[in-house]
Amino acid sequence: MWCLWNLGLLAEPLLGSAGVLAAYILTGAAGNLLSTFVSRLWHYVPGDPYFGPVGAGASGAVFGLAGLLIVLLNRRDCRCRRWN
């Protein structure tokens, strides 16, 4: 939660409140879907009804928001940097 708080403080001036929420939800959904897909491929046994481990959590959303911030803050034309 501390990491999400700090990332939100950085992201809100760039994306706005609705943008941060949308990025959080989209990256969280994408992270969970990718995790489910990879775990099913990794633990696949033909004929076995067990589909592998199930994951839950917000780490995909937090890391997705961090990745989005890395991309946005690395742009050379970003006018939101306060240290320039």
N, CA, C and O atoms as a Maestro MAE file, in Angstrom:
{
 s_m_m2io_version
 :::
 2.0.0
}

f_m_ct {
 s_m_title
 :::
 protein
 m_atom[336] {
  # First column is atom index #
  i_m_mmod_type
  r_m_x_coord
  r_m_y_coord
  r_m_z_coord
  i_m_residue_number
  s_m_chain_name
  s_m_pdb_residue_name
  s_m_pdb_atom_name
  i_m_atomic_number
  :::
  1 25 0.820 -1.185 0.000 1 A "MET " " N  " 7
  2 3 0.000 0.000 0.000 1 A "MET " " CA " 6
  3 2 0.870 1.256 0.000 1 A "MET " " C  " 6
  4 15 0.510 2.264 -0.608 1 A "MET " " O  " 8
  5 25 2.011 1.193 0.681 2 A "TRP " " N  " 7
  6 3 2.912 2.344 0.695 2 A "TRP " " CA " 6
  7 2 3.430 2.634 -0.708 2 A "TRP " " C  " 6
  8 15 3.495 3.788 -1.132 2 A "TRP " " O  " 8
  9 25 3.798 1.574 -1.421 3 A "CYS " " N  " 7
  10 3 4.291 1.729 -2.795 3 A "CYS " " CA " 6
  11 2 3.183 2.289 -3.692 3 A "CYS " " C  " 6
  12 15 3.432 3.175 -4.510 3 A "CYS " " O  " 8
  13 25 1.985 1.781 -3.540 4 A "LEU " " N  " 7
  14 3 0.864 2.271 -4.335 4 A "LEU " " CA " 6
  15 2 0.575 3.744 -4.017 4 A "LEU " " C  " 6
  16 15 0.252 4.518 -4.918 4 A "LEU " " O  " 8
  17 25 0.686 4.124 -2.770 5 A "TRP " " N  " 7
  18 3 0.485 5.515 -2.372 5 A "TRP " " CA " 6
  19 2 1.488 6.430 -3.080 5 A "TRP " " C  " 6
  20 15 1.111 7.455 -3.648 5 A "TRP " " O  " 8
  21 25 2.770 6.046 -3.040 6 A "ASN " " N  " 7
  22 3 3.809 6.863 -3.668 6 A "ASN " " CA " 6
  23 2 3.674 6.894 -5.189 6 A "ASN " " C  " 6
  24 15 3.873 7.939 -5.808 6 A "ASN " " O  " 8
  25 25 3.339 5.764 -5.786 7 A "LEU " " N  " 7
  26 3 3.136 5.748 -7.233 7 A "LEU " " CA " 6
  27 2 1.942 6.604 -7.624 7 A "LEU " " C  " 6
  28 15 1.971 7.279 -8.653 7 A "LEU " " O  " 8
  29 25 0.902 6.579 -6.817 8 A "GLY " " N  " 7
  30 3 -0.266 7.405 -7.078 8 A "GLY " " CA " 6
  31 2 0.042 8.895 -6.991 8 A "GLY " " C  " 6
  32 15 -0.484 9.694 -7.766 8 A "GLY " " O  " 8
  33 25 0.906 9.262 -6.036 9 A "LEU " " N  " 7
  34 3 1.301 10.667 -5.927 9 A "LEU " " CA " 6
  35 2 2.084 11.132 -7.150 9 A "LEU " " C  " 6
  36 15 1.982 12.291 -7.552 9 A "LEU " " O  " 8
  37 25 2.858 10.236 -7.737 10 A "LEU " " N  " 7
  38 3 3.587 10.575 -8.960 10 A "LEU " " CA " 6
  39 2 2.687 10.553 -10.195 10 A "LEU " " C  " 6
  40 15 2.846 11.369 -11.103 10 A "LEU " " O  " 8
  41 25 1.749 9.623 -10.220 11 A "ALA " " N  " 7
  42 3 0.940 9.413 -11.421 11 A "ALA " " CA " 6
  43 2 -0.214 10.403 -11.556 11 A "ALA " " C  " 6
  44 15 -0.605 10.738 -12.674 11 A "ALA " " O  " 8
  45 25 -0.754 10.867 -10.459 12 A "GLU " " N  " 7
  46 3 -1.951 11.710 -10.548 12 A "GLU " " CA " 6
  47 2 -1.729 13.017 -11.302 12 A "GLU " " C  " 6
  48 15 -2.611 13.406 -12.067 12 A "GLU " " O  " 8
  49 25 -0.600 13.725 -11.137 13 A "PRO " " N  " 7
  50 3 -0.409 14.925 -11.951 13 A "PRO " " CA " 6
  51 2 -0.277 14.632 -13.444 13 A "PRO " " C  " 6
  52 15 -0.601 15.479 -14.276 13 A "PRO " " O  " 8
  53 25 0.194 13.445 -13.780 14 A "LEU " " N  " 7
  54 3 0.363 13.082 -15.192 14 A "LEU " " CA " 6
  55 2 -0.916 12.563 -15.828 14 A "LEU " " C  " 6
  56 15 -1.209 12.874 -16.983 14 A "LEU " " O  " 8
  57 25 -1.678 11.770 -15.080 15 A "LEU " " N  " 7
  58 3 -2.833 11.075 -15.654 15 A "LEU " " CA " 6
  59 2 -4.179 11.566 -15.149 15 A "LEU " " C  " 6
  60 15 -5.199 11.347 -15.803 15 A "LEU " " O  " 8
  61 25 -4.201 12.219 -14.012 16 A "GLY " " N  " 7
  62 3 -5.466 12.579 -13.392 16 A "GLY " " CA " 6
  63 2 -6.005 11.406 -12.588 16 A "GLY " " C  " 6
  64 15 -5.515 10.283 -12.711 16 A "GLY " " O  " 8
  65 25 -7.001 11.664 -11.777 17 A "SER " " N  " 7
  66 3 -7.560 10.615 -10.911 17 A "SER " " CA " 6
  67 2 -8.179 9.481 -11.707 17 A "SER " " C  " 6
  68 15 -7.958 8.308 -11.404 17 A "SER " " O  " 8
  69 25 -8.955 9.832 -12.727 18 A "ALA " " N  " 7
  70 3 -9.602 8.804 -13.548 18 A "ALA " " CA " 6
  71 2 -8.571 7.994 -14.331 18 A "ALA " " C  " 6
  72 15 -8.740 6.788 -14.516 18 A "ALA " " O  " 8
  73 25 -7.516 8.643 -14.786 19 A "GLY " " N  " 7
  74 3 -6.469 7.934 -15.518 19 A "GLY " " CA " 6
  75 2 -5.716 6.950 -14.652 19 A "GLY " " C  " 6
  76 15 -5.387 5.849 -15.096 19 A "GLY " " O  " 8
  77 25 -5.437 7.342 -13.405 20 A "VAL " " N  " 7
  78 3 -4.754 6.437 -12.480 20 A "VAL " " CA " 6
  79 2 -5.643 5.234 -12.187 20 A "VAL " " C  " 6
  80 15 -5.167 4.099 -12.173 20 A "VAL " " O  " 8
  81 25 -6.921 5.476 -11.954 21 A "LEU " " N  " 7
  82 3 -7.849 4.376 -11.688 21 A "LEU " " CA " 6
  83 2 -7.951 3.440 -12.889 21 A "LEU " " C  " 6
  84 15 -7.930 2.219 -12.729 21 A "LEU " " O  " 8
  85 25 -8.060 4.002 -14.082 22 A "ALA " " N  " 7
  86 3 -8.151 3.176 -15.291 22 A "ALA " " CA " 6
  87 2 -6.871 2.375 -15.506 22 A "ALA " " C  " 6
  88 15 -6.931 1.190 -15.832 22 A "ALA " " O  " 8
  89 25 -5.716 3.007 -15.326 23 A "ALA " " N  " 7
  90 3 -4.445 2.300 -15.485 23 A "ALA " " CA " 6
  91 2 -4.306 1.200 -14.451 23 A "ALA " " C  " 6
  92 15 -3.832 0.110 -14.773 23 A "ALA " " O  " 8
  93 25 -4.709 1.459 -13.219 24 A "TYR " " N  " 7
  94 3 -4.634 0.467 -12.144 24 A "TYR " " CA " 6
  95 2 -5.513 -0.742 -12.467 24 A "TYR " " C  " 6
  96 15 -5.075 -1.884 -12.325 24 A "TYR " " O  " 8
  97 25 -6.736 -0.496 -12.896 25 A "ILE " " N  " 7
  98 3 -7.657 -1.602 -13.200 25 A "ILE " " CA " 6
  99 2 -7.186 -2.382 -14.426 25 A "ILE " " C  " 6
  100 15 -7.194 -3.612 -14.411 25 A "ILE " " O  " 8
  101 25 -6.780 -1.687 -15.480 26 A "LEU " " N  " 7
  102 3 -6.346 -2.378 -16.700 26 A "LEU " " CA " 6
  103 2 -5.074 -3.186 -16.489 26 A "LEU " " C  " 6
  104 15 -4.987 -4.325 -16.946 26 A "LEU " " O  " 8
  105 25 -4.086 -2.619 -15.805 27 A "THR " " N  " 7
  106 3 -2.856 -3.370 -15.587 27 A "THR " " CA " 6
  107 2 -3.074 -4.505 -14.594 27 A "THR " " C  " 6
  108 15 -2.431 -5.549 -14.700 27 A "THR " " O  " 8
  109 25 -3.966 -4.315 -13.636 28 A "GLY " " N  " 7
  110 3 -4.290 -5.400 -12.705 28 A "GLY " " CA " 6
  111 2 -4.970 -6.563 -13.404 28 A "GLY " " C  " 6
  112 15 -4.633 -7.721 -13.155 28 A "GLY " " O  " 8
  113 25 -5.929 -6.266 -14.278 29 A "ALA " " N  " 7
  114 3 -6.614 -7.319 -15.027 29 A "ALA " " CA " 6
  115 2 -5.642 -8.035 -15.965 29 A "ALA " " C  " 6
  116 15 -5.656 -9.261 -16.066 29 A "ALA " " O  " 8
  117 25 -4.802 -7.263 -16.646 30 A "ALA " " N  " 7
  118 3 -3.836 -7.871 -17.561 30 A "ALA " " CA " 6
  119 2 -2.828 -8.738 -16.802 30 A "ALA " " C  " 6
  120 15 -2.484 -9.827 -17.260 30 A "ALA " " O  " 8
  121 25 -2.358 -8.268 -15.659 31 A "GLY " " N  " 7
  122 3 -1.413 -9.044 -14.859 31 A "GLY " " CA " 6
  123 2 -2.009 -10.342 -14.349 31 A "GLY " " C  " 6
  124 15 -1.355 -11.383 -14.384 31 A "GLY " " O  " 8
  125 25 -3.260 -10.288 -13.870 32 A "ASN " " N  " 7
  126 3 -3.907 -11.504 -13.376 32 A "ASN " " CA " 6
  127 2 -4.212 -12.479 -14.501 32 A "ASN " " C  " 6
  128 15 -4.066 -13.688 -14.321 32 A "ASN " " O  " 8
  129 25 -4.634 -11.978 -15.665 33 A "LEU " " N  " 7
  130 3 -4.884 -12.869 -16.796 33 A "LEU " " CA " 6
  131 2 -3.601 -13.529 -17.284 33 A "LEU " " C  " 6
  132 15 -3.593 -14.722 -17.585 33 A "LEU " " O  " 8
  133 25 -2.525 -12.766 -17.363 34 A "LEU " " N  " 7
  134 3 -1.245 -13.329 -17.774 34 A "LEU " " CA " 6
  135 2 -0.748 -14.355 -16.766 34 A "LEU " " C  " 6
  136 15 -0.228 -15.400 -17.157 34 A "LEU " " O  " 8
  137 25 -0.897 -14.076 -15.487 35 A "SER " " N  " 7
  138 3 -0.490 -15.016 -14.450 35 A "SER " " CA " 6
  139 2 -1.288 -16.316 -14.537 35 A "SER " " C  " 6
  140 15 -0.725 -17.403 -14.406 35 A "SER " " O  " 8
  141 25 -2.592 -16.204 -14.758 36 A "THR " " N  " 7
  142 3 -3.430 -17.395 -14.898 36 A "THR " " CA " 6
  143 2 -3.034 -18.201 -16.120 36 A "THR " " C  " 6
  144 15 -2.936 -19.426 -16.055 36 A "THR " " O  " 8
  145 25 -2.807 -17.527 -17.225 37 A "PHE " " N  " 7
  146 3 -2.426 -18.205 -18.470 37 A "PHE " " CA " 6
  147 2 -1.093 -18.932 -18.318 37 A "PHE " " C  " 6
  148 15 -0.968 -20.092 -18.711 37 A "PHE " " O  " 8
  149 25 -0.110 -18.259 -17.754 38 A "VAL " " N  " 7
  150 3 1.223 -18.866 -17.594 38 A "VAL " " CA " 6
  151 2 1.176 -20.023 -16.604 38 A "VAL " " C  " 6
  152 15 1.810 -21.051 -16.841 38 A "VAL " " O  " 8
  153 25 0.441 -19.885 -15.501 39 A "SER " " N  " 7
  154 3 0.380 -20.975 -14.526 39 A "SER " " CA " 6
  155 2 -0.337 -22.193 -15.090 39 A "SER " " C  " 6
  156 15 0.008 -23.324 -14.750 39 A "SER " " O  " 8
  157 25 -1.327 -21.977 -15.945 40 A "ARG " " N  " 7
  158 3 -2.000 -23.131 -16.556 40 A "ARG " " CA " 6
  159 2 -1.101 -23.815 -17.569 40 A "ARG " " C  " 6
  160 15 -1.126 -25.040 -17.681 40 A "ARG " " O  " 8
  161 25 -0.318 -23.065 -18.300 41 A "LEU " " N  " 7
  162 3 0.628 -23.686 -19.227 41 A "LEU " " CA " 6
  163 2 1.744 -24.407 -18.482 41 A "LEU " " C  " 6
  164 15 2.164 -25.494 -18.879 41 A "LEU " " O  " 8
  165 25 2.221 -23.801 -17.406 42 A "TRP " " N  " 7
  166 3 3.348 -24.354 -16.656 42 A "TRP " " CA " 6
  167 2 2.978 -25.671 -15.975 42 A "TRP " " C  " 6
  168 15 3.789 -26.595 -15.922 42 A "TRP " " O  " 8
  169 25 1.755 -25.755 -15.458 43 A "HIS " " N  " 7
  170 3 1.333 -26.933 -14.695 43 A "HIS " " CA " 6
  171 2 0.406 -27.856 -15.490 43 A "HIS " " C  " 6
  172 15 -0.312 -28.663 -14.899 43 A "HIS " " O  " 8
  173 25 0.413 -27.749 -16.803 44 A "TYR " " N  " 7
  174 3 -0.512 -28.541 -17.618 44 A "TYR " " CA " 6
  175 2 -0.080 -30.000 -17.676 44 A "TYR " " C  " 6
  176 15 1.060 -30.312 -18.022 44 A "TYR " " O  " 8
  177 25 -1.005 -30.885 -17.334 45 A "VAL " " N  " 7
  178 3 -0.812 -32.324 -17.473 45 A "VAL " " CA " 6
  179 2 -2.021 -32.835 -18.234 45 A "VAL " " C  " 6
  180 15 -3.148 -32.671 -17.767 45 A "VAL " " O  " 8
  181 25 -1.817 -33.460 -19.413 46 A "PRO " " N  " 7
  182 3 -2.969 -33.937 -20.198 46 A "PRO " " CA " 6
  183 2 -3.827 -34.917 -19.404 46 A "PRO " " C  " 6
  184 15 -3.319 -35.860 -18.797 46 A "PRO " " O  " 8
  185 25 -5.124 -34.678 -19.418 47 A "GLY " " N  " 7
  186 3 -6.078 -35.540 -18.733 47 A "GLY " " CA " 6
  187 2 -6.276 -35.228 -17.263 47 A "GLY " " C  " 6
  188 15 -7.151 -35.823 -16.634 47 A "GLY " " O  " 8
  189 25 -5.508 -34.330 -16.697 48 A "ASP " " N  " 7
  190 3 -5.624 -33.978 -15.287 48 A "ASP " " CA " 6
  191 2 -6.555 -32.775 -15.145 48 A "ASP " " C  " 6
  192 15 -6.314 -31.740 -15.767 48 A "ASP " " O  " 8
  193 25 -7.614 -32.888 -14.338 49 A "PRO " " N  " 7
  194 3 -8.541 -31.751 -14.200 49 A "PRO " " CA " 6
  195 2 -7.978 -30.603 -13.370 49 A "PRO " " C  " 6
  196 15 -8.555 -29.515 -13.356 49 A "PRO " " O  " 8
  197 25 -6.856 -30.827 -12.674 50 A "TYR " " N  " 7
  198 3 -6.251 -29.775 -11.859 50 A "TYR " " CA " 6
  199 2 -5.580 -28.760 -12.773 50 A "TYR " " C  " 6
  200 15 -4.755 -29.132 -13.608 50 A "TYR " " O  " 8
  201 25 -5.920 -27.503 -12.629 51 A "PHE " " N  " 7
  202 3 -5.422 -26.459 -13.529 51 A "PHE " " CA " 6
  203 2 -4.249 -25.671 -12.973 51 A "PHE " " C  " 6
  204 15 -3.821 -24.701 -13.598 51 A "PHE " " O  " 8
  205 25 -3.726 -26.049 -11.842 52 A "GLY " " N  " 7
  206 3 -2.598 -25.322 -11.290 52 A "GLY " " CA " 6
  207 2 -3.021 -24.332 -10.232 52 A "GLY " " C  " 6
  208 15 -4.203 -24.223 -9.903 52 A "GLY " " O  " 8
  209 25 -2.052 -23.613 -9.700 53 A "PRO " " N  " 7
  210 3 -2.348 -22.682 -8.607 53 A "PRO " " CA " 6
  211 2 -3.153 -21.468 -9.065 53 A "PRO " " C  " 6
  212 15 -3.081 -21.043 -10.218 53 A "PRO " " O  " 8
  213 25 -3.904 -20.940 -8.142 54 A "VAL " " N  " 7
  214 3 -4.687 -19.735 -8.395 54 A "VAL " " CA " 6
  215 2 -4.031 -18.590 -7.630 54 A "VAL " " C  " 6
  216 15 -3.674 -18.737 -6.461 54 A "VAL " " O  " 8
  217 25 -3.876 -17.457 -8.297 55 A "GLY " " N  " 7
  218 3 -3.250 -16.310 -7.653 55 A "GLY " " CA " 6
  219 2 -4.245 -15.187 -7.448 55 A "GLY " " C  " 6
  220 15 -5.223 -15.056 -8.183 55 A "GLY " " O  " 8
  221 25 -3.981 -14.391 -6.449 56 A "ALA " " N  " 7
  222 3 -4.805 -13.217 -6.186 56 A "ALA " " CA " 6
  223 2 -3.922 -12.142 -5.578 56 A "ALA " " C  " 6
  224 15 -2.958 -12.441 -4.873 56 A "ALA " " O  " 8
  225 25 -4.249 -10.916 -5.849 57 A "GLY " " N  " 7
  226 3 -3.475 -9.824 -5.281 57 A "GLY " " CA " 6
  227 2 -3.370 -8.670 -6.246 57 A "GLY " " C  " 6
  228 15 -3.854 -8.733 -7.376 57 A "GLY " " O  " 8
  229 25 -2.733 -7.621 -5.784 58 A "ALA " " N  " 7
  230 3 -2.648 -6.389 -6.567 58 A "ALA " " CA " 6
  231 2 -1.249 -6.124 -7.091 58 A "ALA " " C  " 6
  232 15 -0.975 -5.027 -7.578 58 A "ALA " " O  " 8
  233 25 -0.364 -7.093 -7.004 59 A "SER " " N  " 7
  234 3 1.016 -6.832 -7.417 59 A "SER " " CA " 6
  235 2 1.113 -6.527 -8.907 59 A "SER " " C  " 6
  236 15 1.927 -5.696 -9.310 59 A "SER " " O  " 8
  237 25 0.304 -7.177 -9.728 60 A "GLY " " N  " 7
  238 3 0.316 -6.887 -11.162 60 A "GLY " " CA " 6
  239 2 -0.105 -5.454 -11.448 60 A "GLY " " C  " 6
  240 15 0.458 -4.804 -12.329 60 A "GLY " " O  " 8
  241 25 -1.086 -4.964 -10.713 61 A "ALA " " N  " 7
  242 3 -1.545 -3.586 -10.908 61 A "ALA " " CA " 6
  243 2 -0.501 -2.581 -10.431 61 A "ALA " " C  " 6
  244 15 -0.290 -1.553 -11.075 61 A "ALA " " O  " 8
  245 25 0.144 -2.868 -9.320 62 A "VAL " " N  " 7
  246 3 1.147 -1.942 -8.790 62 A "VAL " " CA " 6
  247 2 2.351 -1.886 -9.724 62 A "VAL " " C  " 6
  248 15 2.844 -0.802 -10.039 62 A "VAL " " O  " 8
  249 25 2.828 -3.052 -10.169 63 A "PHE " " N  " 7
  250 3 3.961 -3.063 -11.088 63 A "PHE " " CA " 6
  251 2 3.584 -2.502 -12.460 63 A "PHE " " C  " 6
  252 15 4.424 -1.899 -13.128 63 A "PHE " " O  " 8
  253 25 2.343 -2.690 -12.884 64 A "GLY " " N  " 7
  254 3 1.889 -2.082 -14.130 64 A "GLY " " CA " 6
  255 2 1.866 -0.571 -14.052 64 A "GLY " " C  " 6
  256 15 2.248 0.114 -15.001 64 A "GLY " " O  " 8
  257 25 1.418 -0.053 -12.919 65 A "LEU " " N  " 7
  258 3 1.424 1.398 -12.720 65 A "LEU " " CA " 6
  259 2 2.853 1.928 -12.668 65 A "LEU " " C  " 6
  260 15 3.135 3.007 -13.190 65 A "LEU " " O  " 8
  261 25 3.751 1.179 -12.043 66 A "ALA " " N  " 7
  262 3 5.159 1.584 -12.009 66 A "ALA " " CA " 6
  263 2 5.757 1.578 -13.413 66 A "ALA " " C  " 6
  264 15 6.506 2.488 -13.769 66 A "ALA " " O  " 8
  265 25 5.437 0.573 -14.205 67 A "GLY " " N  " 7
  266 3 5.931 0.521 -15.583 67 A "GLY " " CA " 6
  267 2 5.399 1.657 -16.430 67 A "GLY " " C  " 6
  268 15 6.130 2.230 -17.238 67 A "GLY " " O  " 8
  269 25 4.136 1.984 -16.252 68 A "LEU " " N  " 7
  270 3 3.551 3.110 -16.977 68 A "LEU " " CA " 6
  271 2 4.233 4.418 -16.599 68 A "LEU " " C  " 6
  272 15 4.480 5.263 -17.458 68 A "LEU " " O  " 8
  273 25 4.536 4.585 -15.325 69 A "LEU " " N  " 7
  274 3 5.237 5.789 -14.886 69 A "LEU " " CA " 6
  275 2 6.650 5.855 -15.445 69 A "LEU " " C  " 6
  276 15 7.125 6.935 -15.796 69 A "LEU " " O  " 8
  277 25 7.325 4.718 -15.533 70 A "ILE " " N  " 7
  278 3 8.666 4.706 -16.124 70 A "ILE " " CA " 6
  279 2 8.604 5.183 -17.567 70 A "ILE " " C  " 6
  280 15 9.440 5.976 -18.000 70 A "ILE " " O  " 8
  281 25 7.624 4.705 -18.302 71 A "VAL " " N  " 7
  282 3 7.480 5.112 -19.701 71 A "VAL " " CA " 6
  283 2 7.138 6.597 -19.797 71 A "VAL " " C  " 6
  284 15 7.736 7.324 -20.591 71 A "VAL " " O  " 8
  285 25 6.180 7.045 -18.992 72 A "LEU " " N  " 7
  286 3 5.753 8.448 -19.072 72 A "LEU " " CA " 6
  287 2 6.845 9.417 -18.625 72 A "LEU " " C  " 6
  288 15 7.029 10.470 -19.237 72 A "LEU " " O  " 8
  289 25 7.559 9.073 -17.574 73 A "LEU " " N  " 7
  290 3 8.584 9.980 -17.066 73 A "LEU " " CA " 6
  291 2 9.868 9.938 -17.883 73 A "LEU " " C  " 6
  292 15 10.707 10.828 -17.748 73 A "LEU " " O  " 8
  293 25 10.039 8.934 -18.722 74 A "ASN " " N  " 7
  294 3 11.214 8.853 -19.587 74 A "ASN " " CA " 6
  295 2 11.038 9.626 -20.884 74 A "ASN " " C  " 6
  296 15 12.011 9.850 -21.605 74 A "ASN " " O  " 8
  297 25 9.822 10.033 -21.191 75 A "ARG " " N  " 7
  298 3 9.596 10.795 -22.420 75 A "ARG " " CA " 6
  299 2 10.323 12.123 -22.340 75 A "ARG " " C  " 6
  300 15 10.310 12.780 -21.299 75 A "ARG " " O  " 8
  301 25 10.946 12.515 -23.414 76 A "ARG " " N  " 7
  302 3 11.726 13.760 -23.428 76 A "ARG " " CA " 6
  303 2 10.824 14.993 -23.444 76 A "ARG " " C  " 6
  304 15 11.252 16.070 -23.029 76 A "ARG " " O  " 8
  305 25 9.589 14.855 -23.914 77 A "ASP " " N  " 7
  306 3 8.710 16.013 -24.004 77 A "ASP " " CA " 6
  307 2 7.768 16.151 -22.802 77 A "ASP " " C  " 6
  308 15 6.799 16.908 -22.861 77 A "ASP " " O  " 8
  309 25 8.045 15.430 -21.721 78 A "CYS " " N  " 7
  310 3 7.186 15.492 -20.536 78 A "CYS " " CA " 6
  311 2 7.339 16.845 -19.851 78 A "CYS " " C  " 6
  312 15 8.435 17.210 -19.423 78 A "CYS " " O  " 8
  313 25 6.251 17.578 -19.750 79 A "ARG " " N  " 7
  314 3 6.275 18.913 -19.147 79 A "ARG " " CA " 6
  315 2 5.930 18.888 -17.670 79 A "ARG " " C  " 6
  316 15 5.911 19.932 -17.019 79 A "ARG " " O  " 8
  317 25 5.658 17.709 -17.136 80 A "CYS " " N  " 7
  318 3 5.209 17.629 -15.757 80 A "CYS " " CA " 6
  319 2 6.348 17.457 -14.762 80 A "CYS " " C  " 6
  320 15 6.101 17.373 -13.559 80 A "CYS " " O  " 8
  321 25 7.562 17.404 -15.226 81 A "ARG " " N  " 7
  322 3 8.683 17.217 -14.300 81 A "ARG " " CA " 6
  323 2 8.946 18.504 -13.544 81 A "ARG " " C  " 6
  324 15 9.148 19.565 -14.135 81 A "ARG " " O  " 8
  325 25 8.940 18.392 -12.266 82 A "ARG " " N  " 7
  326 3 9.146 19.572 -11.431 82 A "ARG " " CA " 6
  327 2 10.606 19.874 -11.247 82 A "ARG " " C  " 6
  328 15 10.954 20.981 -10.835 82 A "ARG " " O  " 8
  329 25 11.487 18.919 -11.542 83 A "TRP " " N  " 7
  330 3 12.910 19.131 -11.327 83 A "TRP " " CA " 6
  331 2 13.610 19.694 -12.555 83 A "TRP " " C  " 6
  332 15 14.825 19.889 -12.512 83 A "TRP " " O  " 8
  333 25 12.904 19.963 -13.644 84 A "ASN " " N  " 7
  334 3 13.514 20.562 -14.833 84 A "ASN " " CA " 6
  335 2 13.605 22.055 -14.676 84 A "ASN " " C  " 6
  336 15 14.092 22.742 -15.574 84 A "ASN " " O  " 8
  :::
 }
 m_bond[335] {
  # First column is bond index #
  i_m_from
  i_m_to
  i_m_order
  :::
  1 1 2 1
  2 2 3 1
  3 3 4 2
  4 3 5 1
  5 5 6 1
  6 6 7 1
  7 7 8 2
  8 7 9 1
  9 9 10 1
  10 10 11 1
  11 11 12 2
  12 11 13 1
  13 13 14 1
  14 14 15 1
  15 15 16 2
  16 15 17 1
  17 17 18 1
  18 18 19 1
  19 19 20 2
  20 19 21 1
  21 21 22 1
  22 22 23 1
  23 23 24 2
  24 23 25 1
  25 25 26 1
  26 26 27 1
  27 27 28 2
  28 27 29 1
  29 29 30 1
  30 30 31 1
  31 31 32 2
  32 31 33 1
  33 33 34 1
  34 34 35 1
  35 35 36 2
  36 35 37 1
  37 37 38 1
  38 38 39 1
  39 39 40 2
  40 39 41 1
  41 41 42 1
  42 42 43 1
  43 43 44 2
  44 43 45 1
  45 45 46 1
  46 46 47 1
  47 47 48 2
  48 47 49 1
  49 49 50 1
  50 50 51 1
  51 51 52 2
  52 51 53 1
  53 53 54 1
  54 54 55 1
  55 55 56 2
  56 55 57 1
  57 57 58 1
  58 58 59 1
  59 59 60 2
  60 59 61 1
  61 61 62 1
  62 62 63 1
  63 63 64 2
  64 63 65 1
  65 65 66 1
  66 66 67 1
  67 67 68 2
  68 67 69 1
  69 69 70 1
  70 70 71 1
  71 71 72 2
  72 71 73 1
  73 73 74 1
  74 74 75 1
  75 75 76 2
  76 75 77 1
  77 77 78 1
  78 78 79 1
  79 79 80 2
  80 79 81 1
  81 81 82 1
  82 82 83 1
  83 83 84 2
  84 83 85 1
  85 85 86 1
  86 86 87 1
  87 87 88 2
  88 87 89 1
  89 89 90 1
  90 90 91 1
  91 91 92 2
  92 91 93 1
  93 93 94 1
  94 94 95 1
  95 95 96 2
  96 95 97 1
  97 97 98 1
  98 98 99 1
  99 99 100 2
  100 99 101 1
  101 101 102 1
  102 102 103 1
  103 103 104 2
  104 103 105 1
  105 105 106 1
  106 106 107 1
  107 107 108 2
  108 107 109 1
  109 109 110 1
  110 110 111 1
  111 111 112 2
  112 111 113 1
  113 113 114 1
  114 114 115 1
  115 115 116 2
  116 115 117 1
  117 117 118 1
  118 118 119 1
  119 119 120 2
  120 119 121 1
  121 121 122 1
  122 122 123 1
  123 123 124 2
  124 123 125 1
  125 125 126 1
  126 126 127 1
  127 127 128 2
  128 127 129 1
  129 129 130 1
  130 130 131 1
  131 131 132 2
  132 131 133 1
  133 133 134 1
  134 134 135 1
  135 135 136 2
  136 135 137 1
  137 137 138 1
  138 138 139 1
  139 139 140 2
  140 139 141 1
  141 141 142 1
  142 142 143 1
  143 143 144 2
  144 143 145 1
  145 145 146 1
  146 146 147 1
  147 147 148 2
  148 147 149 1
  149 149 150 1
  150 150 151 1
  151 151 152 2
  152 151 153 1
  153 153 154 1
  154 154 155 1
  155 155 156 2
  156 155 157 1
  157 157 158 1
  158 158 159 1
  159 159 160 2
  160 159 161 1
  161 161 162 1
  162 162 163 1
  163 163 164 2
  164 163 165 1
  165 165 166 1
  166 166 167 1
  167 167 168 2
  168 167 169 1
  169 169 170 1
  170 170 171 1
  171 171 172 2
  172 171 173 1
  173 173 174 1
  174 174 175 1
  175 175 176 2
  176 175 177 1
  177 177 178 1
  178 178 179 1
  179 179 180 2
  180 179 181 1
  181 181 182 1
  182 182 183 1
  183 183 184 2
  184 183 185 1
  185 185 186 1
  186 186 187 1
  187 187 188 2
  188 187 189 1
  189 189 190 1
  190 190 191 1
  191 191 192 2
  192 191 193 1
  193 193 194 1
  194 194 195 1
  195 195 196 2
  196 195 197 1
  197 197 198 1
  198 198 199 1
  199 199 200 2
  200 199 201 1
  201 201 202 1
  202 202 203 1
  203 203 204 2
  204 203 205 1
  205 205 206 1
  206 206 207 1
  207 207 208 2
  208 207 209 1
  209 209 210 1
  210 210 211 1
  211 211 212 2
  212 211 213 1
  213 213 214 1
  214 214 215 1
  215 215 216 2
  216 215 217 1
  217 217 218 1
  218 218 219 1
  219 219 220 2
  220 219 221 1
  221 221 222 1
  222 222 223 1
  223 223 224 2
  224 223 225 1
  225 225 226 1
  226 226 227 1
  227 227 228 2
  228 227 229 1
  229 229 230 1
  230 230 231 1
  231 231 232 2
  232 231 233 1
  233 233 234 1
  234 234 235 1
  235 235 236 2
  236 235 237 1
  237 237 238 1
  238 238 239 1
  239 239 240 2
  240 239 241 1
  241 241 242 1
  242 242 243 1
  243 243 244 2
  244 243 245 1
  245 245 246 1
  246 246 247 1
  247 247 248 2
  248 247 249 1
  249 249 250 1
  250 250 251 1
  251 251 252 2
  252 251 253 1
  253 253 254 1
  254 254 255 1
  255 255 256 2
  256 255 257 1
  257 257 258 1
  258 258 259 1
  259 259 260 2
  260 259 261 1
  261 261 262 1
  262 262 263 1
  263 263 264 2
  264 263 265 1
  265 265 266 1
  266 266 267 1
  267 267 268 2
  268 267 269 1
  269 269 270 1
  270 270 271 1
  271 271 272 2
  272 271 273 1
  273 273 274 1
  274 274 275 1
  275 275 276 2
  276 275 277 1
  277 277 278 1
  278 278 279 1
  279 279 280 2
  280 279 281 1
  281 281 282 1
  282 282 283 1
  283 283 284 2
  284 283 285 1
  285 285 286 1
  286 286 287 1
  287 287 288 2
  288 287 289 1
  289 289 290 1
  290 290 291 1
  291 291 292 2
  292 291 293 1
  293 293 294 1
  294 294 295 1
  295 295 296 2
  296 295 297 1
  297 297 298 1
  298 298 299 1
  299 299 300 2
  300 299 301 1
  301 301 302 1
  302 302 303 1
  303 303 304 2
  304 303 305 1
  305 305 306 1
  306 306 307 1
  307 307 308 2
  308 307 309 1
  309 309 310 1
  310 310 311 1
  311 311 312 2
  312 311 313 1
  313 313 314 1
  314 314 315 1
  315 315 316 2
  316 315 317 1
  317 317 318 1
  318 318 319 1
  319 319 320 2
  320 319 321 1
  321 321 322 1
  322 322 323 1
  323 323 324 2
  324 323 325 1
  325 325 326 1
  326 326 327 1
  327 327 328 2
  328 327 329 1
  329 329 330 1
  330 330 331 1
  331 331 332 2
  332 331 333 1
  333 333 334 1
  334 334 335 1
  335 335 336 2
  :::
 }
}
